[in-house]
């Protein structure tokens, strides 16, 4: 069963990945390319998840804003009609 990771845990993981990126040399002082690639893949996967969550939140906020704007337009419409009727009188 897959456990959903929280945003805070993802950010901590990314911070740790950045710290680990500084230590990619093996015992002989050579760069361990395989470890670097694995970490980059893991980091990219986390960034993709964060981007997806951001896109979902952004879409929800856009929908909420659209609903608020349409409600505001509905409220303003009768007010404008009332003002026009008062001007005619």
C-alpha positions as CSV (number, residue, x, y, z in Angstrom):
1,X,0.0,0.0,0.0
2,X,1.4,3.4,-1.0
3,X,1.6,6.1,1.7
4,X,0.9,9.7,0.6
5,X,3.9,11.9,1.4
6,X,3.1,15.4,2.8
7,X,4.4,18.6,1.2
8,X,6.5,19.2,4.2
9,X,8.1,15.8,4.0
10,X,8.7,16.4,0.3
11,X,10.4,19.7,0.9
12,X,12.6,18.1,3.6
13,X,13.5,15.4,1.2
14,X,14.5,18.0,-1.4
15,X,16.6,19.8,1.2
16,X,18.4,16.6,2.1
17,X,18.9,15.8,-1.6
18,X,20.6,19.2,-2.1
19,X,22.9,18.4,0.9
20,X,23.7,15.0,-0.4
21,X,24.5,16.4,-3.9
22,X,27.7,17.8,-2.4
23,X,28.9,14.3,-1.4
24,X,28.9,12.3,-4.6
25,X,32.5,11.2,-4.6
26,X,33.4,7.6,-3.8
27,X,36.2,6.4,-1.5
28,X,38.7,7.1,-4.2
29,X,37.6,10.7,-4.7
30,X,35.8,10.0,-8.0
31,X,32.3,11.1,-8.8
32,X,29.7,8.4,-8.4
33,X,27.6,9.1,-11.5
34,X,25.1,6.3,-10.8
35,X,24.3,7.7,-7.4
36,X,23.9,11.1,-8.9
37,X,21.5,9.9,-11.6
38,X,19.5,8.0,-9.0
39,X,19.2,11.0,-6.8
40,X,18.3,13.2,-9.8
41,X,15.5,10.8,-10.7
42,X,14.2,10.8,-7.2
43,X,14.3,14.6,-7.0
44,X,12.6,15.0,-10.3
45,X,9.8,12.6,-9.2
46,X,9.2,14.7,-6.1
47,X,9.3,17.9,-8.1
48,X,6.7,16.4,-10.5
49,X,4.5,15.5,-7.6
50,X,4.8,19.0,-6.2
51,X,4.1,20.5,-9.6
52,X,1.0,18.4,-9.9
53,X,-0.2,19.4,-6.5
54,X,0.4,23.1,-7.3
55,X,-1.5,22.7,-10.6
56,X,-4.4,21.2,-8.7
57,X,-4.4,23.9,-6.1
58,X,-4.1,26.6,-8.8
59,X,-7.1,25.1,-10.7
60,X,-9.2,25.0,-7.6
61,X,-8.3,28.7,-6.8
62,X,-9.2,29.7,-10.4
63,X,-12.5,27.9,-10.1
64,X,-13.2,29.6,-6.7
65,X,-12.3,33.0,-8.2
66,X,-14.5,32.5,-11.2
67,X,-17.4,31.5,-8.9
68,X,-16.9,34.6,-6.7
69,X,-16.7,36.8,-9.8
70,X,-19.9,35.4,-11.2
71,X,-21.7,35.8,-7.9
72,X,-20.4,39.4,-7.7
73,X,-21.7,40.1,-11.2
74,X,-25.1,38.6,-10.3
75,X,-25.2,40.9,-7.2
76,X,-24.2,44.0,-9.1
77,X,-26.7,43.4,-11.9
78,X,-29.8,44.1,-9.8
79,X,-28.1,47.1,-8.2
80,X,-27.5,48.6,-11.7
81,X,-31.1,48.0,-12.7
82,X,-32.3,49.8,-9.6
83,X,-30.0,52.8,-10.2
84,X,-31.3,53.0,-13.8
85,X,-34.9,52.9,-12.6
86,X,-34.2,55.6,-10.1
87,X,-32.7,57.8,-12.8
88,X,-35.8,57.4,-15.0
89,X,-38.1,58.5,-12.2
